[in-house]
């Protein structure tokens, strides 16, 4: 049987001094793999579980070493530029193209680790959190790699470290059951209450998500803060706000955080050879954010805008 401390996981970043994703200063740990494919996602490298290469053309000197060292023939260099067939990268295990790139034009989109290895990083950061800090698992979807997530959360919880996750909610209920006893806080996304619109924008329906909200309300005794990524033209209708509020009012929690759309992750799509479809959607105005805030607060739901939170 595999020891919990040696359970492998794939992460793509650790931010050691995050102040917006839970109380105090925190270590924000990004796990790869997600069950949704939101068109505005600012971390597209976290959607897939495979460690496909990221390509940054500004660093490239066209030396050809990547193409010469690609074991699956996924890279072509022409006068028009570099082309990477990432469907072939899915079966690659050594990624010699990245290893041999000495200009950092090719980079890994994730890295393997174990619970013990990650915990050493957490312990390294712990003296800098202050009295109210901890860890927050995000992604991607942190409950996608459920065994790894459970093991690191349990290890931290047993060490009196405050634990939180940021989840899209679109995972089997059994995944929540495996971790809720080791969680203090949950940030839970509610994007679009219309099932077909949700599917069109994220690639999946919302039935599992809303079902998990209600199950959590009956089983989880920690703090839940709902989050609404506000995308004008996708989920900014009054009907959607009303339906989200109605769902929240069925639970024992009364907090929501409005996260306005931004386009800060668009360059990552180019590095992955993907099209970023979010640019056709405008960033919401301050007046719109205040309007949304008033809708929720009129129903007794405390509403925070962006990073203007009390934690």
DAKAPE-V772635 format. One record per helix or strand of 2 or more residues. SS is the DSSP state (~ for helix, > for strand). FROM is the first residue (numbers start at 0). TO is the last residue. If there is no record, write none. Layout:
BEGIN
ss: (SS | SS)
from: (FROM | FROM)
to: (TO | TO)
END
This chain:
BEGIN
ss: (~ | > | > | ~ | > | ~ | ~ | > | > | ~ | ~ | > | > | ~ | > | ~ | > | ~ | > | ~ | ~ | > | ~ | > | ~ | ~ | ~ | >)
from: (3 | 7 | 25 | 43 | 52 | 56 | 64 | 74 | 80 | 85 | 95 | 105 | 110 | 114 | 133 | 145 | 161 | 172 | 184 | 194 | 206 | 222 | 237 | 254 | 265 | 277 | 285 | 301)
to: (5 | 17 | 30 | 45 | 54 | 58 | 67 | 77 | 83 | 88 | 98 | 107 | 113 | 125 | 138 | 157 | 166 | 181 | 188 | 201 | 218 | 229 | 248 | 259 | 270 | 279 | 296 | 304)
END
